[in-house]
Amino acid sequence: MENLSPELRVLYEKRLWHELTEKLMELDGQTLNSIWSQITQFSERLNQIKLVLLAVKASETQDSAEARKFLESVEATEHQAGLLLRVNIAKKALSQGSVSEAQTILDDNQAEIERMTDLDSVLYSHLYGALAQLNKSVGNPELFYKYSLQFLAYTPPEDVPNREELAFQLGIAVLSAETIYNLGELLEQPILKSLEGSANAWLHELLHLFNEGKVSEIQQRFPNLPKELQTEQLMRKARILAMMEHIFSKSSWVLSFSELAQVMHVGEEEVEWLLMKAMALGLLEGKIDEVSKQVTIKWLQPKVLDIQRLSVLQSRISDWKVRVKEVLNYLEDQSKEILS
C-alpha cells in the first residue's frame, strides 16, 4: 500500500472501511486512477455503490475506449452496484458513438431498475442522466426533456454538472418538442436560474413569455432567435399556449372564434384548426360549433400553478362558493314556503 497517503494507510491498517471509503470519495479522478491497483486489493471491503462511483470518477481522466475497458474490469459484488456499473459502461459506449449498444444496455437496466424498490437514489440519477444523454444524441427532445427532469429529481443540485449548459439544452428542448406544453415544470426547476444574467438570459425570458401566452412579444423576438427555433411549429406552440392561458383565466368556457383569434393573433379562419390541433395533442377537450363559430371547453390540461395562477384559481373558487351559498339560500326559502 505504498502509494496510499499516510492518512489512507492508517485507515486501511485499522480496517476502518467506512472512513476509508469516505476519504477516497474526496479524492480527484487523477489521484484515484494512480492508486487504483491498491484499491482493488481491498475493494470487496468497501461500500460497493461507492466503489463504482470511485471507478467512474477515475475513468473520467481516461479516453473513451480506455475508460470503458477500465469500467468493464471493475468487479462489483453487490447487485445494485452491478447495475450502476453497467449504466456507466453504457455511457462510455455512447461516448464512443455506439448508440445502439448503449440503447440495449440501458433498456435492459431500466427495465430491471424500475421493477425494483428501495434502491439507492444515485442509481436513478445515473440511469436517467444516461437516458437523457442517449435521447439528446438521437435528437429526441421529448425524451431528453423527460429523462433530464427525472435526473434532476434524483440528483442533489451540487452534483449536477454544467448546470447552465443543461438549463440551456432543456429550454431549447421544451420549445422544440411538439408534444410538451407544460412549461411550468421546467420553470420551477432551480437549475433554470443559472441562465439569469448569462449570455443565454434571453432563453429564460422567452420561456416565461411562452408560459404566459404572450404571442405578440414572441413574434417580435422571433427574427432574432437561433435558426433551430425559427419554425412554424414554434409559433403554433406559442398560439396554443396563449389559448390555454386565456381559457384558464375565464370563468365561462364557452368562447367565440373571434375572441380566440385575438388572443392567438391569427385570422378567425385558423382558430378551428388550432383548436383541433390542441385536442389531438390531448391539451383540451371540448365541442366545436362551426355554425355559431364557438367552442365549449370541457377539460383543460392541468399545469404547474405559480402565484398569479393560484390567485386566479382562488378567485374562481370564491365566486363558486358565493353562487353555492345563493343556491342554498334560495332552496331554504323555497322549502319554507312549501312547508307553510
N, C-alpha and C positions, 0 to 999 in steps of 0.2 A: 504493500500500500504506500510505496514511496512517493507516488505522485499526488497523494492527498495532502491537503493543507494540514497543519498541526491540529487545528480545531476539528476538522473532519476525522482525522486519525484517532483523536481521543474519543470521539463519539462512537467510532467503529470498534475500538478496543473495549469500550464499556458496554457494547451491544445495545446502545440507545438508538434503536432503529427509527422510532418516530422522530426524535430530534434530528437524527442524521438525515432523514428524508426531507424535513423542513429546511435544513441548511442547504441541501443540494438544490432545492427548489429556488433558492435565492441566487444561484449561480447563472451566469450568462451561457449562451449556447456554445461559444468557443471553448470555454473552460470545461463544460460538460463533455464536449467532444474529446478533449485531450485526456480526460480521466475515465472515459467510458469503459475501458478494459478493466479498471479496478472496480467500477460499479457493478459490472456483470458478475463479479466474484461473490457479491452478497445481495444481488438483485432480488432473489426469492424472499429475502427478509423485509423488503420494502413494501409499502402500500403499492399494489400493482397498478392502480389507476395513475398514481403519481409517477410510477416508474415509466409508464407510457408517455406521460406529459414531459418527463425529463428527456426521453428519447426524441420526442417531437421537437423540443427546443434545441437539442443537439443537432438534429437533422437540418435545421434552418440555416446552418452555416455551410451546408454542402450543396452541390448542384443537384438537379432533379433526379438524375439516374443514380448517383451515389446515395442520395438521401433515401430513395425508395429501397435500394438494396440494404441499406443500413436498417431501416424500419422492419423489413422482412426478416432480418436476423434477430430481432428482439424477441425474447421468449416471455410472454405474459402468462402466469399460471392461474389467473382468475378470469372467469367468463366475461364480465363487464369490461375488464381491461383488454381482453382479446378483441371485443367489438370495437372499442375505441381505437385500438391499433389498426384494425382493418379499415376503419373510416379514414384514418390519416394516410394509409397506403393508397387509398382511392384518390385522395387529394394530390398525392405525388404523381399518380398515374395521369390525373387531369393536367397537371403542370407539364407533363411530358407530351401532351397532346393526345393521349389515349382516352378519348371521350367515352367511347362505347364500353371499354373495360371499366372505367371509373363508374359509369352508369350501372353496370351489372353488380359491382361490389356494393355500391350504395343502396341499390334496390333491395338486395338480399339483407343487408344490415338494417335498413329502415324497417322492413317488414318484421324482423326479429325484435328490434328495439321497441317498436310501437306496440308489440304484443306483451311486453314485459312491464312490470311495475316496480316501484321502489328503486329506480335507477339513479345513479349519481347525475346531477344536473349537467355536469361537464360533458357527459355522453351526448345529451340532446344538443348542447351548444355546438360541439364539433360536428355532429351529424347534420344539423340544419345549416351550419356555416358551409359545409361541403356541398350540400344540395343547392344552396344559393349560388355558389361559385359555378357549379355544373350548369345550372339553368341560365346563368349570365353568359357562359361561354357558348351555349347553343342558341342564344337570342330569344329566350322565353321570358319576357318581362313580368308576366303574371306570376309564374312560379318563382322567379328570382325574388320578387317582392314578398310573396307568401313566406318563403323559407327564410328570408332575411329578417322578417318580423319575428318569426319563431326563434331564430338565432339570438336576436336581441332580448327576447323574453327570458332566455335561459343563461344569458351571459352578463356578468357584472359590468357596469359601464366602463370601469377602469381596465377591463380586459378586452374591450373592443378595439381592434387595431384600425388605424387610418379612418378615424371617425368622420372627418369631413368628406373624404372620398366616398365612403359608404353612404353618407347622407345625400350626397350629390347623385350617386347612382340610383338610390331609392326614389329620389324626386323625379329623375328622368323616367324611371321605370313606371311609376304610378301614372304619369301623364301619357306615356306611350301605350300602356296596356289598354286594350279595347274594353275589357270587362270590369275594370276596377273603378268604382265611383265613390267609394267611401274613403275620402282623403283624410278624414278626421283621425283615423287610426295612425297615420304617419305623422300628422301634425302634433299629436300628443307624445310622440317619441322624443325623449331628451336629446337624442343624437342630432336631431334636426337643428338644434340651437347652434351647432358648430358652424352652420352656414351664415349665421348672423355676423355682419361685419367683415365677411370674407369676400373674395373675388366672385363667389357664387351666391352672394346675398340676393341677387335678382331671382334665383330659383325659389328661395324661401318665400319671397314676396309673391311670386307667381302662384305658388301652391295655395296661399291664402286667398288670392283672387279667385282661383278655381273653386275653392271650398265655399266661398261666399257668393258664387254665381255672378261675378262682375264681368259680364261679357264685353262691354264697351272698353273697359280698361285692358282686357286681354287682347282685344283687337288692335289697340294702339301699340301694344308691345310685340305683337306677332311678327312684324318685319325684322325685328332685332333678335329674335330667338335663334338658337342653333338650328341648322338646316334639318336635323333629325326631328325637330319639333314643329317645323313649318308644314303641317299636314292638315288635310281636310278633317281627318279623324280628331285632331286636337280641338279644332273649333266646334266640332259636333259634340265632343265631350263637354266643352265649356257651356254650350247652349242647353244641353240636357241637365247639367248640374244647376244651371240658373233656373230652369223649370222646376226641378226638385226642391230647390231652396224656396222658391215662390210658393209652391204648393204647401210646404211645411208651415209657412208663415200665415196661411189663410185659414180662417175658421170654417169657411164653406169650401168644399172640394168639388163644386160644380163650376168649371171655368170655361170661358169662351175662347175660341181660337184667336180672336183679335187681342185678347188680354195676354195670352201666352206668346203671341207673335212679338208684342212689345217687349216682353221680358227676355225673350231669346234673341232679339234683334234679327228677325228673319221675316220674310213675307208670309202672309197668312196661309198661302197655299203650301208652305213647307211644314206647318205645325203638325198636321196629321201624321206625316211620315216620321217626324221626330218622336211623336207620341208612340207610334208603333215600334220604333227602334228601342225606346226605353222599356216598353212592355216586353219585347223579345229578349232584352238583357235581364229581365226579372227585377227591374228597378221600381216598377209600379204596376198596379193592376187597376183597371177601370173599364168604362164603356164609352166608346166614341159615338157621338151622334152627328153623322155627316150632314143631315138636313138642317139642324139648328146650329151646326158648327160649334159644338161644345163637347166637353168631356167630363164625365163624372168619375172621380178618383175614389177607389175603394180601399187601396192599400199603397203605402209608400215604404220603400226600403229603409229600415232603421239606420241611423247614423250616429257617430260619436257626437255628443252634445257639448258645446262649450258654454260659457256663462250666458252669452247672448241668446243662444237657442234654448237654454234652460229657462230663461226669463219668459220667452215666448210660450213655452210649454206650460209654465206656471200660470201665466195669464189665461191661457185657454182652459186650464183645469178650474181656475177661479170662476170663469164665465159659466162653465158647465155646472159647478156647484150652485151658482145663483139660479140657473134655469131649473135644476132639480128641486131646489127649495121652492121655487114658484109653483112647480107642478104639485108638490106635496101640499102646499097651502091651498091650492085650488081643489085638490081631492078632499082635503079636510072640510072645506066649505061645502062642497057638494054632498059629502056624507052626512053633514049636519042637517041639510035640507031634506034629505031622504028620510032620515030618522025622525025628523019632526013631522 
